[in-house]
């Protein structure tokens, strides 16, 4: 039975598939971006990401294991040097697949696969992520306390009416009365 034996064979025998993925991974490490079909890119992602994770710990054993997959000394030097220096803090997701359309000859879906931290255009657009907090509908004690401290620290400035012809202004509602109104609704 073939339960759980599911991956894309890419229309090749095992030896051809391993050699092709090794060459593609080497090219991706050396050039940081390659153009290929979507099916090959998805398989390459599964092939390369464990290698990058393994390269985070620079030991002789990990270098030899990576060499068994890549079979290229320059790619190993690049992987354990420049690539890891950029992705060391990233917990995973070292590659990005960008679809580019369909190939003219056979209508195969094409894409660009690239190492995430090496695309300068994407890095410029990316802003530091703001820390998000969960909010509830009810007012929390923190925000009310913060507003009180702001109100007490700000000096009170009274406005004198410029002219006697101005209409008297209604007194502003205090924070306590606004809170009571929201509770009543």
N, C-alpha and C positions, 0 to 999 in steps of 0.2 A: 504494500500500500504506500501511497505517496503523501500521507498526511503531513502538512506543515512544510513540504518541500516546494516553496513557491518563490521564485525569483525569475527575472527576465533573462533568458538565455541569449538574447540578442541575435538569434539565428546563427550561432557559431558553436563549434565544439569547445570543450572546456579549456584546452590549452590555448586556443586562439583567443578566447574571451579573457583569460587571465593575462595574456601578453598585451592585449589591446587596453585593458584597464590599467595595467602597469604603465604603459606608455602614455596614456591620457593623464594619469595622476602625475607622472614626472613632468609632462608639459604644463600642467596646471600649476605645479609648484614653482617651476622655473619662470613661467610667463605671467602668472597670477590671473590669467583670464584666457579661456579658449571658447571657440564656437563649435557646437556639435548638435546632434539630435537630442530631443528631450528624453527619449528612452535611455540613451547612453549616459546623459548627464545625471539622471536619477540613479543609475547603477554606480556611476563614478562617485557620487555623493556618499553612498553606502560603503564604498571601497576606501575613500580617502579620510573621512571624518574620524574613524577609529585610529588611523595612523597619526593624525594631528593630536588627538588626545594622548596617545602613547608618547609622542614627542615632547610633551610638557615636562616629563621627567627625563633628563638627559643622562641616561646610563648606557653602558656598553651593550647590555642586553637589548634595550629598546632601539638602539641604533642598528643592531644586527637584525632585529625583527622587521624594522622599517626597510632595511636593505633587501630583505627576502621578498618584500612586496614590490619595491620600486626598481631594484636592480640598477641603480644609477648613483654614483658617488656624489656628483654635483647636486643632485636633487636632495640627497640626505643632508649635505652641508647646508643647503638653502633652507630645508625644512627645520632643522634643529637650530638654525641661526636666526635669519631674518623673519621667517614666518612665525616662529614661536615667540619671538620678542614682541610681535604685534598682537597675537591672540592669546597670550598667557593668562589674562584675566577673564577671558570669555568662557562661560561654562558649556559651550557647545554651539552648534550652528555655525561652522567655520566657512561654509560655502553658500553662495546665493545663485539661484537659477532665474534668469530673466528670459522670458519667451520673446522671440524676435520674428515670428511669422512662419511661413511655410516655404520649403525648398521648391524651386521652380521645376526641377526635373521629375521628382516622384511625389511631391506634395508632402514630404515628411516634415513634421513639426520641428523647427529649429530653435535653438536657444543659446544663450551665453551662460557659461558657468564660471564663477569667479570666486576668489578668496575675499571674504567680506571686508576685512580691514585694509584692503589695498586699493579700493575704489575711491579716489580723491573726490569725485563729484558727489557721491553719496555721503561721504564724511562731512563735507561742507554743509549740506542740507540738514544733517542730523543735529538737533539741538540737544543739550543735556536734558534728560528726562526729568520732569518734575515729579516730586514725590506725591503720590495720590493718597488721599485719605477717604475713608468711607464716611458719608454723612447720613444722618437720620433726619426725618421730618421734624422731629422735636428738637428744640434748641438744646445744645449741650452746655454744660457748666463752664467749659473752657472758653467758649466764644463770649459768653455773657460776662465772665470775669475779665476777659481781655478788654472788652468795651468799657467796663467800669474803670479799669486802670487808666485807659486812654482818656476818659472823661475827667478823672481826678487829676491827672498829670497836666492836662492842657489848661493854661490860664484862662479864666473866665473874662471875656471882654463884653462889656455892655455897650450896646449901640444907642447913642442919643438920637432922638428924632431930629432930622435936619430942619423940617418945617412943622409948624403946628397944624397944617392942613392935611397931613397924612392921616390915613385911617389907622386906628389902633389895631395892632396885630394880635391874633388869637394866641394864647399861650401854647407852646409846643407840648405835645404829649410826652410824658416820661417813659422810660423803658419799662417800668412796672405796669403802666396802663396798657401799653402795646402788647405786653405778654398776656395780660388778662383778656384782651380782645381776641387774641389768637386762640386762647384756651376755650373761650365761649363759643367759637365757631366750630 
